[in-house]
């Protein structure tokens, strides 16, 4: 069951190239009234660092995490509003810039 502000990411069964995401949301995510697709890649290093064996091991782990028949999302991402930091307010800069020192006129 999906909860509000939660994005479940599933194995991307349509992945054909390394540039395609390994994980994706099953439906668009709405943020601020705008729909977005959530995609994710697992960072196993550059192409030079990762071996075919590394990729096979990752695929096995992801399949195991998904459960039988891929019935579980691999990762769930939770979104929550950022809260303002408590403490004194930050000084507001004057858009005209600093006031010039004209010296003492008296």
C-alpha positions as a printed NumPy array, in Angstrom:
array([[  0.   ,   0.   ,   0.   ],
       [  1.367,   3.397,  -1.016],
       [  1.364,   6.165,   1.52 ],
       [  1.144,   9.867,   0.781],
       [  4.565,  11.381,  -0.02 ],
       [  6.08 ,   7.943,  -0.614],
       [  7.582,   6.793,  -3.905],
       [  8.04 ,   3.038,  -4.353],
       [ 10.731,   2.186,  -6.916],
       [ 10.522,  -1.096,  -8.821],
       [ 12.961,  -2.974, -11.057],
       [ 12.804,  -1.502, -14.555],
       [ 11.913,  -4.551, -16.627],
       [ 12.199,  -2.475, -19.844],
       [ 15.883,  -1.578, -19.317],
       [ 17.914,  -2.092, -22.487],
       [ 21.03 ,   0.094, -22.007],
       [ 23.221,   1.319, -19.138],
       [ 21.736,   4.79 , -19.648],
       [ 18.247,   3.487, -18.8  ],
       [ 17.292,   3.559, -15.098],
       [ 17.555,   0.353, -13.103],
       [ 14.614,   1.382, -10.936],
       [ 11.483,   3.366, -11.718],
       [  8.202,   4.399, -10.147],
       [  5.1  ,   2.571, -11.32 ],
       [  3.14 ,   5.799, -11.669],
       [  3.92 ,   9.522, -11.859],
       [  4.706,  11.379,  -8.648],
       [  2.908,  14.681,  -8.039],
       [  5.035,  17.441,  -6.49 ],
       [  3.611,  20.946,  -6.251],
       [  0.795,  20.046,  -8.637],
       [  3.242,  18.86 , -11.354],
       [  3.642,  15.196, -12.332],
       [  7.145,  13.687, -12.476],
       [  8.488,  10.214, -13.225],
       [ 10.9  ,   8.93 , -10.573],
       [ 13.881,   6.956, -11.879],
       [ 17.   ,   5.671, -10.11 ],
       [ 20.345,   4.133, -10.967],
       [ 22.536,   2.025,  -8.681],
       [ 26.079,   3.349,  -8.667],
       [ 28.479,   0.425,  -8.943],
       [ 31.315,   2.482, -10.351],
       [ 32.304,   3.461, -13.83 ],
       [ 32.184,   1.019, -16.729],
       [ 35.921,   0.428, -16.241],
       [ 35.499,  -0.426, -12.543],
       [ 32.44 ,  -2.702, -12.72 ],
       [ 32.909,  -6.191, -14.07 ],
       [ 30.247,  -8.389, -15.639],
       [ 30.343, -10.43 , -12.431],
       [ 29.587,  -7.24 , -10.413],
       [ 26.585,  -6.531, -12.637],
       [ 25.323, -10.118, -12.312],
       [ 25.627,  -9.966,  -8.512],
       [ 23.715,  -6.667,  -8.442],
       [ 20.954,  -8.147, -10.614],
       [ 20.654, -11.142,  -8.255],
       [ 20.449,  -8.892,  -5.194],
       [ 17.818,  -6.66 ,  -6.803],
       [ 15.739,  -9.686,  -7.837],
       [ 15.964, -11.092,  -4.307],
       [ 14.887,  -7.733,  -2.827],
       [ 11.89 ,  -7.583,  -5.164],
       [ 10.614, -10.907,  -3.842],
       [  8.872, -13.616,  -5.795],
       [  7.408, -12.336,  -9.055],
       [  8.678,  -8.8  ,  -8.329],
       [  5.836,  -8.079,  -5.915],
       [  7.828,  -5.687,  -3.697],
       [  9.399,  -2.351,  -4.546],
       [ 13.186,  -2.371,  -4.155],
       [ 13.303,   1.034,  -2.469],
       [ 10.728,   3.392,  -1.009],
       [ 11.583,   7.078,  -1.018],
       [  9.771,   9.319,   1.433],
       [  9.268,  13.025,   0.762],
       [  8.642,  15.541,   3.51 ],
       [  8.536,  19.321,   3.484],
       [ 11.714,  21.084,   4.513],
       [ 11.249,  22.899,   7.782],
       [ 12.631,  26.353,   8.416],
       [ 15.619,  26.302,  10.754],
       [ 14.912,  27.729,  14.166],
       [ 16.989,  30.639,  15.396],
       [ 17.538,  34.272,  14.502],
       [ 16.396,  35.356,  11.083],
       [ 19.111,  35.752,   8.488],
       [ 19.954,  39.377,   7.652],
       [ 18.349,  40.659,   4.494],
       [ 20.715,  42.222,   1.981],
       [ 19.792,  45.622,   0.559],
       [ 19.316,  45.184,  -3.207],
       [ 20.842,  48.653,  -3.739],
       [ 24.054,  47.517,  -2.133],
       [ 25.872,  48.848,   0.917],
       [ 25.291,  52.434,   2.011],
       [ 28.364,  54.515,   1.108],
       [ 30.22 ,  56.262,   3.944],
       [ 29.95 ,  59.965,   3.107],
       [ 31.81 ,  61.06 ,   6.216],
       [ 30.539,  63.402,   8.927],
       [ 28.729,  66.323,   7.275],
       [ 29.081,  68.53 ,  10.471]])
